[in-house]
């Protein structure tokens, strides 16, 4: 996405009132542009193939194809389109299924509009994809599901700095880069540099693997 251009958003939801409300409110944001909508999964896939938005907000419970099925199709055909699921319940297994399907965000419909806006912006910045509450439960679930991969993690001899450990602990709380920067009184770019160094040192791929690594080695303050 080009910095000077608005984020192009597509919305799919079978609730007409909610759909119209989101179109109106998101359209009031200077950095967003709603380019299309759909009332069901099949129509959403058809239109997204043609429109190729930056962000697709997809309702989890649509008719004909639900949000997970739509996400799987988009992830396979248009991986550059980032999908944020609009969910009904804070159920870890459901959220995990969305992530496995290729979703990069999950927002409860009961959440505030500000939460949705921040999630969209965070996903665009590659920072985080859900609220701290959801993130905390996901980290625990992922740790359970990836037990067989832990043997392949780097050796304990890798040395992390005190500041890197601070960053890892805040990642485990579900904080975004911006929130970590505020907590540590440093610049957001400095946080990004720390995360890059951590992943490089540990030969890991993402924030989840970092938290699992830290939990396994009792590096988290609450472990």
N, CA, C and O of each residue as an XYZ file, in Angstrom:
892
protein
N       0.825     -1.192      0.000
C       0.000      0.000      0.000
C       0.867      1.252      0.000
O       1.814      1.351      0.779
N       0.548      2.208     -0.870
C       1.284      3.446     -0.927
C       0.862      4.344      0.224
O      -0.321      4.464      0.541
N       1.864      4.975      0.848
C       1.592      5.740      2.058
C       0.548      6.828      1.847
O      -0.317      7.032      2.699
N       0.625      7.550      0.679
C      -0.240      8.701      0.459
C      -1.654      8.324      0.035
O      -2.534      9.183     -0.012
N      -1.882      7.056     -0.272
C      -3.196      6.629     -0.725
C      -4.004      6.068      0.441
O      -3.425      5.489      1.360
N      -5.329      6.227      0.425
C      -6.158      5.645      1.496
C      -6.174      4.129      1.416
O      -5.954      3.546      0.354
N      -6.435      3.499      2.551
C      -6.569      2.044      2.606
C      -7.887      1.665      1.949
O      -8.947      2.138      2.359
N      -7.826      0.821      0.942
C      -9.019      0.418      0.200
C      -9.661     -0.780      0.901
O      -9.040     -1.834      1.044
N     -10.917     -0.605      1.337
C     -11.581     -1.593      2.198
C     -12.818     -2.161      1.511
O     -13.594     -1.436      0.889
N     -12.981     -3.481      1.639
C     -14.188     -4.173      1.185
C     -14.854     -4.778      2.417
O     -14.171     -5.295      3.301
N     -16.195     -4.716      2.481
C     -16.919     -5.225      3.644
C     -17.954     -6.255      3.203
O     -18.727     -6.005      2.279
N     -17.970     -7.410      3.860
C     -18.972     -8.444      3.581
C     -19.687     -8.808      4.874
O     -19.064     -9.259      5.836
N     -21.004     -8.606      4.887
C     -21.811     -8.925      6.072
C     -23.266     -9.054      5.642
O     -23.753     -8.243      4.855
N     -23.964    -10.066      6.151
C     -25.363    -10.257      5.759
C     -26.329     -9.417      6.588
O     -27.533     -9.423      6.333
N     -25.807     -8.696      7.580
C     -26.631     -7.779      8.370
C     -26.599     -6.405      7.686
O     -25.602     -5.688      7.771
N     -27.691     -6.049      7.013
C     -27.725     -4.825      6.207
C     -27.477     -3.567      7.035
O     -26.772     -2.658      6.597
N     -28.062     -3.519      8.237
C     -27.892     -2.334      9.077
C     -26.435     -2.172      9.498
O     -25.890     -1.069      9.458
N     -25.806     -3.280      9.903
C     -24.408     -3.222     10.297
C     -23.535     -2.847      9.104
O     -22.614     -2.039      9.224
N     -23.836     -3.443      7.953
C     -23.067     -3.171      6.745
C     -23.122     -1.689      6.380
O     -22.096     -1.064      6.111
N     -24.330     -1.141      6.375
C     -24.487      0.272      6.027
C     -23.808      1.173      7.057
O     -23.225      2.201      6.711
N     -23.892      0.772      8.327
C     -23.253      1.561      9.376
C     -21.743      1.589      9.224
O     -21.117      2.637      9.385
N     -21.151      0.433      8.913
C     -19.704      0.369      8.730
C     -19.262      1.189      7.523
O     -18.250      1.888      7.573
N     -20.024      1.098      6.445
C     -19.689      1.880      5.248
C     -19.659      3.368      5.584
O     -18.739      4.081      5.184
N     -20.661      3.831      6.315
C     -20.748      5.246      6.671
C     -19.606      5.671      7.587
O     -18.935      6.670      7.327
N     -19.386      4.912      8.662
C     -18.386      5.313      9.654
C     -16.963      5.195      9.126
O     -16.137      6.077      9.363
N     -16.670      4.104      8.406
C     -15.331      3.953      7.853
C     -15.072      4.994      6.775
O     -13.947      5.460      6.602
N     -16.139      5.355      6.048
C     -15.992      6.365      5.009
C     -15.661      7.737      5.555
O     -15.182      8.598      4.817
N     -15.909      7.958      6.844
C     -15.600      9.242      7.468
C     -14.134      9.362      7.871
O     -13.681     10.442      8.251
N     -13.389      8.259      7.790
C     -11.963      8.278      8.114
C     -11.169      8.735      6.883
O     -11.359      8.206      5.788
N     -10.292      9.707      7.066
C      -9.545     10.267      5.941
C      -8.641      9.252      5.256
O      -8.374      9.365      4.060
N      -8.167      8.257      6.011
C      -7.211      7.298      5.439
C      -7.869      6.002      4.977
O      -7.172      5.048      4.633
N      -9.214      5.951      4.965
C      -9.936      4.762      4.505
C     -10.807      5.094      3.297
O     -11.301      6.213      3.155
N     -10.982      4.105      2.438
C     -11.889      4.234      1.300
C     -12.611      2.904      1.107
O     -11.986      1.909      0.740
N     -13.920      2.879      1.350
C     -14.712      1.660      1.146
C     -15.018      1.542     -0.346
O     -15.678      2.410     -0.918
N     -14.538      0.467     -0.974
C     -14.672      0.331     -2.427
C     -15.720     -0.699     -2.843
O     -15.995     -0.852     -4.034
N     -16.308     -1.407     -1.876
C     -17.322     -2.385     -2.235
C     -17.875     -3.113     -1.036
O     -17.257     -3.138      0.028
N     -19.062     -3.716     -1.212
C     -19.697     -4.490     -0.149
C     -20.378     -5.719     -0.751
O     -20.619     -5.786     -1.956
N     -20.682     -6.689      0.114
C     -21.405     -7.888     -0.321
C     -22.208     -8.430      0.848
O     -21.782     -8.306      1.996
N     -23.385     -9.040      0.574
C     -24.231     -9.578      1.637
C     -23.989    -11.058      1.916
O     -24.590    -11.620      2.831
N     -23.120    -11.691      1.140
C     -22.865    -13.123      1.342
C     -21.459    -13.483      0.857
O     -20.782    -12.685      0.210
N     -21.046    -14.700      1.186
C     -19.683    -15.127      0.897
C     -19.351    -15.245     -0.574
O     -18.296    -14.780     -1.006
N     -20.226    -15.857     -1.354
C     -19.950    -16.045     -2.780
C     -19.810    -14.711     -3.507
O     -18.906    -14.535     -4.324
N     -20.711    -13.770     -3.208
C     -20.650    -12.455     -3.836
C     -19.382    -11.720     -3.410
O     -18.766    -11.014     -4.209
N     -18.998    -11.893     -2.148
C     -17.790    -11.241     -1.647
C     -16.565    -11.711     -2.431
O     -15.745    -10.897     -2.853
N     -16.444    -13.027     -2.624
C     -15.300    -13.565     -3.366
C     -15.286    -13.031     -4.794
O     -14.242    -12.625     -5.305
N     -16.451    -13.036     -5.430
C     -16.557    -12.566     -6.820
C     -16.089    -11.114     -6.949
O     -15.305    -10.788     -7.840
N     -16.573    -10.247     -6.056
C     -16.233     -8.830     -6.140
C     -14.789     -8.553     -5.735
O     -14.119     -7.718     -6.342
N     -14.313     -9.252     -4.711
C     -12.940     -9.030     -4.251
C     -11.933     -9.455     -5.319
O     -10.880     -8.832     -5.455
N     -12.242    -10.498     -6.068
C     -11.368    -10.898     -7.176
C     -11.153     -9.755     -8.162
O     -10.059     -9.579     -8.698
N     -12.214     -8.980     -8.395
C     -12.135     -7.882     -9.359
C     -11.578     -6.599     -8.739
O     -10.782     -5.899     -9.364
N     -12.000     -6.293     -7.505
C     -11.636     -5.026     -6.891
C     -10.253     -5.042     -6.236
O      -9.578     -4.015     -6.172
N      -9.835     -6.225     -5.747
C      -8.529     -6.376     -5.092
C      -8.271     -5.286     -4.038
O      -7.357     -4.478     -4.199
N      -9.063     -5.260     -2.974
C      -8.880     -4.259     -1.909
C      -7.616     -4.541     -1.095
O      -7.012     -5.607     -1.209
N      -7.237     -3.579     -0.284
C      -6.120     -3.789      0.651
C      -6.584     -4.622      1.843
O      -5.881     -5.518      2.310
N      -7.787     -4.302      2.320
C      -8.362     -4.946      3.505
C      -9.760     -5.463      3.177
O     -10.556     -4.761      2.554
N     -10.055     -6.692      3.596
C     -11.410     -7.238      3.468
C     -11.941     -7.531      4.865
O     -11.383     -8.361      5.583
N     -13.018     -6.850      5.252
C     -13.695     -7.128      6.521
C     -14.774     -8.159      6.237
O     -15.725     -7.886      5.504
N     -14.627     -9.350      6.819
C     -15.500    -10.474      6.481
C     -16.242    -10.973      7.720
O     -15.624    -11.328      8.724
N     -17.560    -10.996      7.640
C     -18.395    -11.528      8.721
C     -18.174    -13.039      8.848
O     -18.142    -13.749      7.843
N     -18.025    -13.522     10.066
C     -17.762    -14.939     10.302
C     -18.951    -15.814      9.926
O     -18.755    -16.967      9.542
N     -20.193    -15.298     10.024
C     -21.364    -16.165      9.884
C     -22.267    -15.865      8.713
O     -23.486    -15.808      8.878
N     -21.703    -15.670      7.529
C     -22.528    -15.365      6.362
C     -23.139    -16.611      5.739
O     -22.636    -17.717      5.935
N     -24.234    -16.434      4.981
C     -24.838    -17.574      4.274
C     -23.984    -18.014      3.092
O     -23.102    -17.275      2.656
N     -24.231    -19.175      2.586
C     -23.562    -19.893      1.482
C     -22.094    -20.190      1.772
O     -21.712    -21.360      1.761
N     -21.270    -19.209      2.026
C     -19.894    -19.440      2.478
C     -19.660    -18.585      3.710
O     -19.895    -17.377      3.685
N     -19.192    -19.213      4.800
C     -18.947    -18.432      6.002
C     -17.606    -17.704      5.899
O     -16.888    -17.843      4.908
N     -17.276    -16.926      6.935
C     -16.065    -16.127      6.905
C     -14.793    -16.932      6.754
O     -13.855    -16.491      6.090
N     -14.748    -18.117      7.366
C     -13.548    -18.950      7.277
C     -13.355    -19.469      5.859
O     -12.234    -19.475      5.350
N     -14.436    -19.905      5.214
C     -14.353    -20.401      3.841
C     -13.941    -19.291      2.882
O     -13.123    -19.506      1.988
N     -14.507    -18.110      3.071
C     -14.134    -16.966      2.234
C     -12.657    -16.634      2.422
O     -11.940    -16.376      1.455
N     -12.219    -16.646      3.664
C     -10.820    -16.335      3.964
C      -9.882    -17.340      3.310
O      -8.862    -16.957      2.738
N     -10.218    -18.611      3.391
C      -9.382    -19.641      2.751
C      -9.239    -19.397      1.258
O      -8.142    -19.494      0.708
N     -10.340    -19.083      0.609
C     -10.317    -18.834     -0.832
C      -9.465    -17.613     -1.164
O      -8.644    -17.649     -2.080
N      -9.668    -16.535     -0.413
C      -8.907    -15.307     -0.668
C      -7.423    -15.503     -0.397
O      -6.573    -14.993     -1.127
N      -7.122    -16.249      0.662
C      -5.713    -16.477      1.010
C      -4.998    -17.257     -0.093
O      -3.827    -17.009     -0.379
N      -5.706    -18.195     -0.704
C      -5.117    -18.994     -1.779
C      -4.985    -18.202     -3.082
O      -3.971    -18.294     -3.775
N      -6.020    -17.424     -3.405
C      -6.043    -16.730     -4.688
C      -5.455    -15.317     -4.640
O      -4.821    -14.871     -5.596
N      -5.665    -14.625     -3.533
C      -5.232    -13.228     -3.407
C      -4.559    -13.005     -2.053
O      -5.102    -12.294     -1.207
N      -3.398    -13.596     -1.839
C      -2.746    -13.490     -0.528
C      -2.381    -12.065     -0.131
O      -2.133    -11.788      1.042
N      -2.349    -11.154     -1.116
C      -2.020     -9.762     -0.792
C      -3.189     -9.035     -0.121
O      -2.994     -7.982      0.487
N      -4.405     -9.593     -0.227
C      -5.570     -9.003      0.438
C      -5.578     -9.451      1.895
O      -5.610    -10.650      2.173
N      -5.549     -8.512      2.814
C      -5.497     -8.847      4.232
C      -6.922     -8.932      4.786
O      -7.697     -7.981      4.693
N      -7.244    -10.075      5.358
C      -8.608    -10.327      5.827
C      -8.709    -10.104      7.333
O      -7.911    -10.635      8.107
N      -9.690     -9.321      7.731
C     -10.027     -9.152      9.145
C     -11.420     -9.727      9.351
O     -12.381     -9.291      8.718
N     -11.522    -10.699     10.233
C     -12.797    -11.361     10.510
C     -13.599    -10.559     11.535
O     -13.059    -10.108     12.545
N     -14.885    -10.390     11.264
C     -15.804     -9.798     12.230
C     -16.499    -10.947     12.949
O     -17.399    -11.576     12.393
N     -16.082    -11.226     14.189
C     -16.559    -12.396     14.910
C     -17.645    -12.087     15.922
O     -17.847    -10.938     16.317
N     -18.337    -13.136     16.330
C     -19.444    -12.996     17.271
C     -19.051    -13.349     18.697
O     -19.591    -12.787     19.649
N     -18.107    -14.285     18.848
C     -17.750    -14.754     20.183
C     -16.244    -14.816     20.348
O     -15.494    -14.999     19.389
N     -15.824    -14.658     21.601
C     -14.399    -14.714     21.939
C     -14.025    -16.172     22.229
O     -13.751    -16.544     23.370
N     -14.023    -16.994     21.158
C     -13.749    -18.416     21.298
C     -12.403    -18.723     20.649
O     -12.238    -18.548     19.442
N     -11.447    -19.180     21.447
C     -10.082    -19.356     20.962
C     -10.009    -20.290     19.762
O      -9.298    -19.999     18.801
N     -10.734    -21.412     19.799
C     -10.677    -22.364     18.689
C     -11.177    -21.737     17.389
O     -10.638    -22.013     16.317
N     -12.209    -20.891     17.485
C     -12.732    -20.222     16.296
C     -11.701    -19.235     15.744
O     -11.487    -19.158     14.534
N     -11.074    -18.490     16.636
C     -10.064    -17.516     16.213
C      -8.878    -18.237     15.575
O      -8.338    -17.787     14.564
N      -8.478    -19.366     16.177
C      -7.389    -20.165     15.609
C      -7.747    -20.640     14.210
O      -6.903    -20.622     13.314
N      -8.986    -21.062     14.016
C      -9.428    -21.525     12.689
C      -9.342    -20.389     11.674
O      -8.973    -20.611     10.520
N      -9.679    -19.181     12.100
C      -9.590    -18.023     11.204
C      -8.143    -17.747     10.822
O      -7.842    -17.470      9.661
N      -7.250    -17.825     11.800
C      -5.829    -17.581     11.531
C      -5.279    -18.641     10.594
O      -4.543    -18.330      9.657
N      -5.639    -19.904     10.848
C      -5.170    -20.987      9.987
C      -5.692    -20.831      8.564
O      -5.041    -21.257      7.610
N      -6.871    -20.218      8.421
C      -7.439    -19.993      7.088
C      -6.736    -18.860      6.361
O      -6.844    -18.740      5.141
N      -6.007    -18.019      7.113
C      -5.256    -16.935      6.492
C      -5.644    -15.541      6.949
O      -5.147    -14.555      6.405
N      -6.531    -15.437      7.945
C      -6.929    -14.117      8.433
C      -5.768    -13.435      9.149
O      -4.960    -14.087      9.811
N      -5.698    -12.123      9.008
C      -4.666    -11.350      9.697
C      -5.245    -10.488     10.811
O      -4.519     -9.748     11.475
N      -6.549    -10.587     11.011
C      -7.175     -9.829     12.076
C      -8.478    -10.473     12.529
O      -9.117    -11.193     11.762
N      -8.873    -10.216     13.774
C     -10.122    -10.743     14.318
C     -10.671     -9.712     15.285
O     -10.026     -9.373     16.277
N     -11.877     -9.209     14.991
C     -12.509     -8.195     15.836
C     -13.902     -8.661     16.209
O     -14.683     -9.057     15.343
N     -14.217     -8.616     17.498
C     -15.561     -8.969     17.937
C     -16.542     -7.871     17.523
O     -16.220     -6.685     17.598
N     -17.733     -8.268     17.089
C     -18.735     -7.289     16.685
C     -19.186     -6.417     17.851
O     -19.727     -5.330     17.649
N     -18.963     -6.894     19.061
C     -19.340     -6.099     20.236
C     -18.284     -5.048     20.564
O     -18.491     -4.209     21.442
N     -17.157     -5.091     19.865
C     -16.080     -4.138     20.122
C     -16.486     -2.738     19.683
O     -17.443     -2.565     18.928
N     -15.755     -1.753     20.160
C     -16.023     -0.375     19.772
C     -15.537     -0.119     18.347
O     -14.699     -0.848     17.817
N     -16.086      0.937     17.742
C     -15.648      1.315     16.400
C     -14.172      1.699     16.414
O     -13.447      1.402     15.465
N     -13.726      2.352     17.474
C     -12.309      2.726     17.588
C     -11.413      1.499     17.564
O     -10.320      1.529     16.999
N     -11.888      0.404     18.189
C     -11.112     -0.842     18.192
C     -10.970     -1.388     16.771
O      -9.896     -1.851     16.386
N     -12.041     -1.335     16.003
C     -11.987     -1.797     14.613
C     -11.024     -0.944     13.800
O     -10.212     -1.472     13.040
N     -11.114      0.366     13.957
C     -10.230      1.273     13.219
C      -8.777      0.990     13.555
O      -7.933      0.921     12.661
N      -8.478      0.825     14.845
C      -7.098      0.561     15.251
C      -6.617     -0.787     14.723
O      -5.452     -0.924     14.348
N      -7.506     -1.788     14.691
C      -7.130     -3.092     14.156
C      -6.773     -2.981     12.677
O      -5.773     -3.546     12.234
N      -7.586     -2.258     11.915
C      -7.304     -2.077     10.489
C      -5.953     -1.405     10.297
O      -5.142     -1.846      9.483
N      -5.719     -0.344     11.043
C      -4.454      0.384     10.908
C      -3.270     -0.457     11.364
O      -2.193     -0.398     10.771
N      -3.474     -1.239     12.418
C      -2.400     -2.107     12.912
C      -2.060     -3.192     11.896
O      -0.886     -3.471     11.656
N      -3.075     -3.799     11.303
C      -2.840     -4.821     10.281
C      -2.077     -4.223      9.106
O      -1.184     -4.864      8.551
N      -2.425     -3.003      8.730
C      -1.714     -2.333      7.634
C      -0.255     -2.072      7.986
O       0.599     -2.014      7.101
N       0.035     -1.916      9.280
C       1.411     -1.680      9.726
C       2.134     -2.977     10.072
O       3.282     -2.953     10.514
N       1.454     -4.119      9.870
C       2.034     -5.418     10.220
C       2.391     -5.514     11.699
O       3.395     -6.129     12.058
N       1.573     -4.908     12.554
C       1.908     -4.882     13.969
C       1.171     -5.946     14.780
O       1.807     -6.758     15.453
N      -0.140     -5.951     14.726
C      -0.905     -6.891     15.537
C      -2.241     -7.139     14.856
O      -2.625     -6.388     13.959
N      -2.945     -8.167     15.264
C      -4.185     -8.484     14.553
C      -5.378     -8.678     15.475
O      -6.458     -9.037     15.006
N      -5.213     -8.455     16.763
C      -6.346     -8.634     17.668
C      -6.082     -7.902     18.973
O      -4.987     -7.393     19.209
N      -7.093     -7.861     19.805
C      -6.982     -7.154     21.076
C      -6.080     -7.921     22.034
O      -5.887     -9.125     21.871
N      -5.521     -7.231     23.037
C      -4.696     -7.913     24.039
C      -5.415     -9.088     24.703
O      -4.794    -10.109     24.997
N      -6.727     -8.945     24.940
C      -7.492    -10.026     25.583
C      -7.473    -11.279     24.721
O      -7.232    -12.377     25.222
N      -7.725    -11.120     23.435
C      -7.711    -12.257     22.518
C      -6.295    -12.788     22.348
O      -6.081    -13.999     22.306
N      -5.326    -11.877     22.251
C      -3.940    -12.297     22.050
C      -3.452    -13.185     23.192
O      -2.765    -14.179     22.955
N      -3.798    -12.839     24.413
C      -3.341    -13.610     25.564
C      -3.811    -15.059     25.483
O      -3.042    -15.981     25.754
N      -5.069    -15.257     25.111
C      -5.597    -16.617     25.022
C      -4.987    -17.361     23.832
O      -4.777    -18.572     23.891
N      -4.709    -16.633     22.764
C      -4.109    -17.267     21.590
C      -2.709    -17.771     21.881
O      -2.343    -18.874     21.474
N      -1.920    -16.962     22.587
C      -0.566    -17.386     22.898
C      -0.568    -18.705     23.678
O       0.248    -19.589     23.416
N      -1.489    -18.830     24.635
C      -1.566    -20.058     25.412
C      -1.957    -21.242     24.534
O      -1.401    -22.334     24.654
N      -2.921    -21.007     23.653
C      -3.385    -22.079     22.777
C      -2.313    -22.509     21.789
O      -2.125    -23.701     21.543
N      -1.620    -21.545     21.231
C      -0.560    -21.861     20.272
C       0.559    -22.640     20.948
O       1.129    -23.556     20.355
N       0.873    -22.281     22.182
C       1.904    -23.006     22.918
C       1.531    -24.482     23.069
O       2.392    -25.357     22.977
N       0.240    -24.754     23.300
C      -0.229    -26.131     23.431
C      -0.128    -26.876     22.105
O       0.272    -28.040     22.063
N      -0.496    -26.194     21.025
C      -0.566    -26.853     19.720
C       0.785    -27.066     19.062
O       0.909    -27.874     18.141
N       1.788    -26.354     19.525
C       3.087    -26.441     18.856
C       4.143    -27.148     19.701
O       5.340    -26.936     19.508
N       3.706    -27.977     20.624
C       4.653    -28.696     21.462
C       5.648    -29.519     20.674
O       6.814    -29.628     21.055
N       5.186    -30.106     19.559
C       6.082    -30.962     18.785
C       7.156    -30.178     18.057
O       8.151    -30.759     17.625
N       6.978    -28.849     17.908
C       7.986    -28.067     17.189
C       9.011    -27.442     18.121
O      10.013    -26.892     17.666
N       8.766    -27.524     19.413
C       9.659    -26.835     20.347
C      11.073    -27.399     20.344
O      12.026    -26.680     20.642
N      11.216    -28.666     20.015
C      12.549    -29.266     20.001
C      13.434    -28.633     18.942
O      14.659    -28.734     19.018
N      12.838    -27.989     17.969
C      13.605    -27.394     16.885
C      13.990    -25.948     17.144
O      14.629    -25.308     16.309
N      13.597    -25.431     18.312
C      13.931    -24.049     18.624
C      15.425    -23.912     18.893
O      16.075    -24.894     19.251
N      15.989    -22.700     18.726
C      17.420    -22.494     18.916
C      17.887    -22.835     20.319
O      17.086    -22.919     21.250
N      19.171    -23.027     20.458
C      19.764    -23.412     21.741
C      19.630    -22.288     22.760
O      19.489    -21.121     22.396
N      19.675    -22.655     24.053
C      19.518    -21.680     25.115
C      20.709    -20.751     25.245
O      20.659    -19.778     25.998
N      21.779    -21.039     24.520
C      22.981    -20.231     24.631
C      22.825    -18.853     23.991
O      23.673    -17.983     24.186
N      21.742    -18.646     23.224
C      21.512    -17.354     22.583
C      21.298    -16.299     23.668
O      20.499    -16.487     24.585
N      22.023    -15.189     23.549
C      21.950    -14.146     24.565
C      21.025    -13.020     24.121
O      21.238    -12.399     23.080
N      20.020    -12.771     24.907
C      19.117    -11.660     24.659
C      19.438    -10.535     25.635
O      19.750    -10.788     26.799
N      19.360     -9.295     25.165
C      19.617     -8.166     26.046
C      18.427     -7.941     26.971
O      17.337     -8.464     26.741
N      18.653     -7.154     28.020
C      17.570     -6.840     28.962
C      16.424     -6.135     28.250
O      15.258     -6.407     28.534
N      16.744     -5.234     27.329
C      15.703     -4.520     26.605
C      14.932     -5.463     25.687
O      13.716     -5.329     25.555
N      15.610     -6.409     25.053
C      14.938     -7.383     24.202
C      13.981     -8.244     25.012
O      12.898     -8.587     24.538
N      14.375     -8.594     26.229
C      13.499     -9.363     27.106
C      12.273     -8.536     27.512
O      11.165     -9.062     27.617
N      12.490     -7.232     27.737
C      11.354     -6.351     28.033
C      10.359     -6.360     26.883
O       9.151     -6.450     27.098
N      10.871     -6.268     25.667
C      10.018     -6.244     24.476
C       9.250     -7.551     24.350
O       8.053     -7.541     24.060
N       9.926     -8.678     24.566
C       9.264     -9.982     24.466
C       8.140    -10.096     25.482
O       7.062    -10.596     25.160
N       8.378     -9.642     26.694
C       7.345     -9.709     27.728
C       6.127     -8.864     27.367
O       4.998     -9.248     27.673
N       6.338     -7.733     26.730
C       5.218     -6.888     26.335
C       4.499     -7.452     25.117
O       3.287     -7.287     24.979
N       5.235     -8.115     24.239
C       4.592     -8.819     23.127
C       3.664     -9.894     23.688
O       2.556    -10.087     23.187
N       4.117    -10.592     24.727
C       3.316    -11.651     25.337
C       2.034    -11.111     25.963
O       1.073    -11.857     26.148
N       2.015     -9.825     26.289
C       0.798     -9.203     26.821
C      -0.161     -8.808     25.708
O      -1.276     -8.359     25.970
N       0.283     -8.978     24.452
C      -0.557     -8.651     23.313
C      -0.444     -7.215     22.841
O      -1.285     -6.755     22.069
N       0.582     -6.492     23.288
C       0.730     -5.088     22.938
C       1.256     -4.928     21.506
O       2.033     -5.752     21.024
N       0.826     -3.871     20.846
C       1.330     -3.533     19.515
C       2.674     -2.830     19.658
O       3.090     -2.486     20.764
N       3.351     -2.620     18.529
C       4.639     -1.919     18.556
C       4.488     -0.525     19.173
O       5.321     -0.091     19.969
N       3.415      0.163     18.793
C       3.183      1.512     19.316
C       2.974      1.490     20.823
O       3.490      2.347     21.542
N       2.211      0.503     21.301
C       1.951      0.394     22.739
C       3.220      0.032     23.498
O       3.451      0.538     24.596
N       4.046     -0.840     22.923
C       5.327     -1.205     23.551
C       6.220      0.020     23.650
O       6.866      0.246     24.674
N       6.255      0.807     22.584
C       7.066      2.024     22.578
C       6.638      2.966     23.699
O       7.482      3.539     24.388
N       5.330      3.125     23.881
C       4.829      3.984     24.944
C       5.178      3.465     26.324
O       5.524      4.239     27.216
N       5.088      2.161     26.500
C       5.393      1.560     27.802
C       6.878      1.704     28.155
O       7.230      1.910     29.316
N       7.744      1.595     27.141
C       9.192      1.636     27.383
C       9.800      3.024     27.152
O      11.000      3.222     27.341
N       8.962      3.976     26.742
C       9.415      5.349     26.481
C      10.502      5.394     25.396
O      11.520      6.072     25.538
N      10.253      4.655     24.318
C      11.172      4.651     23.187
C      10.364      4.858     21.905
O       9.134      4.847     21.942
N      11.043      5.046     20.777
C      10.376      5.251     19.504
C       9.830      3.930     18.960
O      10.376      2.861     19.233
N       8.747      4.020     18.189
C       8.168      2.819     17.578
C       9.175      2.127     16.670
O       9.239      0.898     16.638
N       9.962      2.903     15.934
C      10.977      2.312     15.056
C      12.012      1.532     15.857
O      12.524      0.514     15.391
N      12.320      2.008     17.064
C      13.270      1.289     17.921
C      12.698     -0.064     18.332
O      13.422     -1.058     18.397
N      11.395     -0.096     18.609
C      10.737     -1.368     18.934
C      10.842     -2.317     17.752
O      11.162     -3.493     17.925
N      10.575     -1.814     16.554
C      10.673     -2.646     15.350
C      12.078     -3.200     15.187
O      12.254     -4.355     14.798
N      13.080     -2.377     15.486
C      14.473     -2.828     15.386
C      14.757     -3.937     16.394
O      15.426     -4.920     16.075
N      14.242     -3.772     17.619
C      14.437     -4.800     18.646
C      13.802     -6.126     18.199
O      14.414     -7.186     18.328
N      12.582     -6.056     17.677
C      11.891     -7.276     17.243
C      12.645     -7.936     16.097
O      12.786     -9.158     16.063
N      13.126     -7.135     15.169
C      13.922     -7.688     14.060
C      15.153     -8.409     14.597
O      15.479     -9.507     14.145
N      15.837     -7.796     15.559
C      17.044     -8.403     16.135
C      16.717     -9.687     16.885
O      17.464    -10.663     16.816
N      15.589     -9.681     17.608
C      15.177    -10.874     18.352
C      14.919    -12.038     17.402
O      15.418    -13.143     17.614
N      14.137    -11.786     16.356
C      13.816    -12.840     15.389
C      15.077    -13.337     14.695
O      15.224    -14.532     14.437
N      15.979    -12.418     14.398
C      17.223    -12.797     13.728
C      18.106    -13.640     14.644
O      18.671    -14.644     14.212
N      18.225    -13.236     15.902
C      19.051    -13.979     16.858
C      18.525    -15.393     17.090
O      19.294    -16.352     17.152
N      17.206    -15.507     17.216
C      16.597    -16.783     17.582
C      16.185    -17.620     16.367
O      15.703    -18.743     16.513
N      16.378    -17.063     15.172
C      15.992    -17.765     13.939
C      14.502    -18.129     13.954
O      14.106    -19.232     13.577
N      13.699    -17.169     14.400
C      12.259    -17.362     14.452
C      11.595    -16.521     13.363
O      12.237    -15.691     12.720
N      10.282    -16.756     13.168
C       9.592    -16.118     12.047
C       8.596    -15.042     12.450
O       8.305    -14.146     11.657
N       8.071    -15.111     13.663
C       7.033    -14.154     14.034
C       6.949    -13.999     15.548
O       7.682    -14.638     16.302
N       6.031    -13.130     15.968
C       5.876    -12.805     17.385
C       5.395    -13.991     18.204
O       5.820    -14.163     19.347
N       4.508    -14.821     17.633
C       3.997    -15.978     18.352
C       5.123    -16.943     18.718
O       5.214    -17.394     19.860
N       5.985    -17.258     17.738
C       7.101    -18.170     18.007
C       8.020    -17.586     19.082
O       8.583    -18.323     19.892
N       8.166    -16.265     19.084
C       9.011    -15.614     20.082
C       8.459    -15.818     21.487
O       9.208    -16.111     22.419
N       7.133    -15.660     21.636
C       6.517    -15.837     22.954
C       6.617    -17.294     23.405
O       6.887    -17.568     24.574
N       6.400    -18.214     22.485
C       6.513    -19.642     22.819
C       7.931    -19.966     23.280
O       8.131    -20.661     24.276
N       8.908    -19.452     22.539
C      10.320    -19.650     22.905
C      10.572    -19.137     24.328
O      11.189    -19.822     25.145
N      10.092    -17.935     24.609
C      10.329    -17.322     25.914
C       9.625    -18.076     27.034
O      10.173    -18.216     28.128
N       8.404    -18.567     26.768
C       7.680    -19.316     27.792
C       8.361    -20.645     28.098
O       8.462    -21.055     29.254
N       8.823    -21.307     27.051
C       9.489    -22.590     27.247
C      10.734    -22.456     28.107
O      11.088    -23.383     28.835
N      11.397    -21.316     28.031
C      12.648    -21.106     28.732
C      12.492    -20.227     29.977
O      13.472    -19.729     30.532
N      11.225    -20.048     30.405
C      10.925    -19.304     31.630
C      11.489    -17.883     31.584
O      11.992    -17.378     32.588
N      11.406    -17.245     30.422
C      11.918    -15.892     30.262
C      10.841    -14.837     30.503
O      11.141    -13.646     30.591
N       9.584    -15.276     30.608
C       8.502    -14.323     30.849
C       8.313    -14.110     32.345
O       8.481    -15.032     33.143
N       7.968    -12.900     32.707
C       7.856    -12.544     34.120
C       6.777    -13.315     34.853
O       6.888    -13.551     36.056
N       5.710    -13.719     34.123
C       4.611    -14.430     34.765
C       4.685    -15.944     34.529
O       3.730    -16.662     34.825
N       5.816    -16.432     33.996
C       5.919    -17.877     33.714
C       6.543    -18.624     34.875
O       6.705    -19.842     34.809
